[in-house]
Amino acid sequence: MTKSLGTALAIHTLAVLGLFVAAVALATWNGALWPLDLGFSILVTLVGFGVLVLDWGPVWLGLVIASASLKTTYGRLLLWPLATAAMIGLHAVAGPDRGFMKLDRLGADGTLYLYAIPIALALVLGSLLREAFQVIRRGSMTTTAPPPGVMPRADTRPWHVHTRR
Amino acid sequence: MVSLYPSRRTVLAAAIGGTALLALPAPLRAQVKIPTLALYGPPAGPSVTLAHAIAAGLFGGIAAATSLTAWRNPDELRAGLTSGAIQLSIAPVQAAANLYNRGFPIRLANVMTNGLLYIVSGIPGVAAIPDLRGRSVAVPFRGDTPEILFTRLLAHHRLDPQADLDITYAGSPIEAMQLLLAGRVEAALTAEPSTSATVIAGAQAGKEIRRAIDLQTAWGEMTGAAPVLPQAGLAIMGPFLDAHGDAMPAVLSAIDTATSQVLADPATAAVHATETLGMPAPLLAASIPHSNLVARPANEARADVERMLAAMSGPEMEAINGKLPDKDFYL
């Protein structure tokens, strides 16, 4: 059974929302952003994502592409910890030169918190791109043009939305 | 039958009561409340004190109604003061001194911060002004007090801003923060609460952004005096003093109390100020411990004020119309 683009979009949006809520909660807790101001917590979270994207730009693109090339959610779930570990390794090697804290300063939980959710978001984005690409490809494969001079019958569905059985 | 003449007992009681009233301190004797105490201030730390004082009802015995309005830039303040629309405002001391020396009936009632300027950086080696040699630095507030003070500090350490530093002028503290977080500059001149915003945003992105140089400390080292930059205080216009001058001791006493309460409980004070100042409560709460909030009577702070004005105004003191303000400037 295949999912429609709408269903895929809804599932992925829910996943993104869940991850974002977790990121905002962690940003508020770790940053001690009290008294709570949700708008400020969201802003700080977005600024944090923005800086990470700017600093490791090509890496994120690679993650999105890797996720899009995987066929199953299981594969992406396996990729998540691997990519997080790889990112932490990259941080250890090149992070301090780019102004990031050293790993011992960040701590294990701080490092995980820094990369786990952004990487999950990149993987979800890649998955969404794959779904969208598949739906578009399915649509183009089932689209057929009517023979010249032939008009669609009034009692049938429009000629350009034939669905394969 | 009711007598029209007071009894001996009534006269005696009134005399005792009147004497006791006269013996009270002046602030408690303020007979008539100010109809509306309209206060103004910048969207920064010292205004938190006023917002808290209003929310905590500390002006309740002085004024029937109180309000606090945040001005967004010094030009807005200057326009309000010169037009008379603003009678009481937290103002940059330099701006108040300049207006006073130009003949405006303005006086400085107190100093509300001992300085809130910092150089923020993620570079481990940056810890003092000389460490900025060869570094790229974002500088907002071009032409205003922070930049003037920073330039004086650079000159003291024989650093030429054009030759020895790579200065990028930013349109606002937020832009300076963005430049620093994006790695386009190595350091930035900031004032609270922008400094706290930069540190918070940096930490969220895993960056080691810290208050690398406390300009108050650097200033104290330069002048050989206390590490104090009396940047802003409560300025009062003449018409207000003429009408309600007798209430000023009580107003200043309320601000003194408010300052103690704000420093003791920044979170509550931040909640009180967030709506008026249009700034997030967590940011204000984080900035209060670094804003050096005080409530020093202007007379007591005069030496520090004069030291700052003299150093930042240059030999000709053109920024304050050629001279230090006389003693009447200090309430």
HADDOCK unambig.tbl for C-alpha pairs under 7 A between the chains (distance, minus, plus):
assign (segid A and resid 27 and name CA) (segid B and resid 204 and name CA) 6.67 0.50 0.50
assign (segid A and resid 31 and name CA) (segid B and resid 200 and name CA) 6.81 0.50 0.50
assign (segid A and resid 33 and name CA) (segid B and resid 282 and name CA) 5.09 0.50 0.50
assign (segid A and resid 34 and name CA) (segid B and resid 282 and name CA) 4.79 0.50 0.50
assign (segid A and resid 35 and name CA) (segid B and resid 267 and name CA) 6.27 0.50 0.50
assign (segid A and resid 35 and name CA) (segid B and resid 281 and name CA) 6.07 0.50 0.50
assign (segid A and resid 35 and name CA) (segid B and resid 282 and name CA) 5.31 0.50 0.50
assign (segid A and resid 36 and name CA) (segid B and resid 282 and name CA) 6.67 0.50 0.50
assign (segid A and resid 37 and name CA) (segid B and resid 280 and name CA) 6.45 0.50 0.50
assign (segid A and resid 37 and name CA) (segid B and resid 281 and name CA) 6.65 0.50 0.50
assign (segid A and resid 37 and name CA) (segid B and resid 282 and name CA) 6.83 0.50 0.50
assign (segid A and resid 40 and name CA) (segid B and resid 280 and name CA) 6.19 0.50 0.50
assign (segid A and resid 44 and name CA) (segid B and resid 201 and name CA) 5.77 0.50 0.50
assign (segid A and resid 44 and name CA) (segid B and resid 204 and name CA) 6.93 0.50 0.50
assign (segid A and resid 45 and name CA) (segid B and resid 204 and name CA) 6.91 0.50 0.50
assign (segid A and resid 47 and name CA) (segid B and resid 201 and name CA) 6.44 0.50 0.50
assign (segid A and resid 48 and name CA) (segid B and resid 201 and name CA) 6.28 0.50 0.50
assign (segid A and resid 48 and name CA) (segid B and resid 204 and name CA) 5.09 0.50 0.50
assign (segid A and resid 48 and name CA) (segid B and resid 205 and name CA) 4.22 0.50 0.50
assign (segid A and resid 49 and name CA) (segid B and resid 205 and name CA) 6.86 0.50 0.50
assign (segid A and resid 51 and name CA) (segid B and resid 181 and name CA) 6.69 0.50 0.50
assign (segid A and resid 51 and name CA) (segid B and resid 182 and name CA) 6.43 0.50 0.50
assign (segid A and resid 51 and name CA) (segid B and resid 205 and name CA) 6.10 0.50 0.50
assign (segid A and resid 52 and name CA) (segid B and resid 205 and name CA) 6.25 0.50 0.50
assign (segid A and resid 99 and name CA) (segid B and resid 122 and name CA) 6.09 0.50 0.50
assign (segid A and resid 99 and name CA) (segid B and resid 207 and name CA) 5.84 0.50 0.50
assign (segid A and resid 99 and name CA) (segid B and resid 208 and name CA) 6.65 0.50 0.50
assign (segid A and resid 100 and name CA) (segid B and resid 206 and name CA) 5.59 0.50 0.50
assign (segid A and resid 100 and name CA) (segid B and resid 207 and name CA) 4.23 0.50 0.50
assign (segid A and resid 100 and name CA) (segid B and resid 208 and name CA) 6.00 0.50 0.50
assign (segid A and resid 101 and name CA) (segid B and resid 206 and name CA) 5.85 0.50 0.50
assign (segid A and resid 101 and name CA) (segid B and resid 207 and name CA) 5.26 0.50 0.50
assign (segid A and resid 101 and name CA) (segid B and resid 208 and name CA) 5.19 0.50 0.50
assign (segid A and resid 114 and name CA) (segid B and resid 206 and name CA) 6.70 0.50 0.50
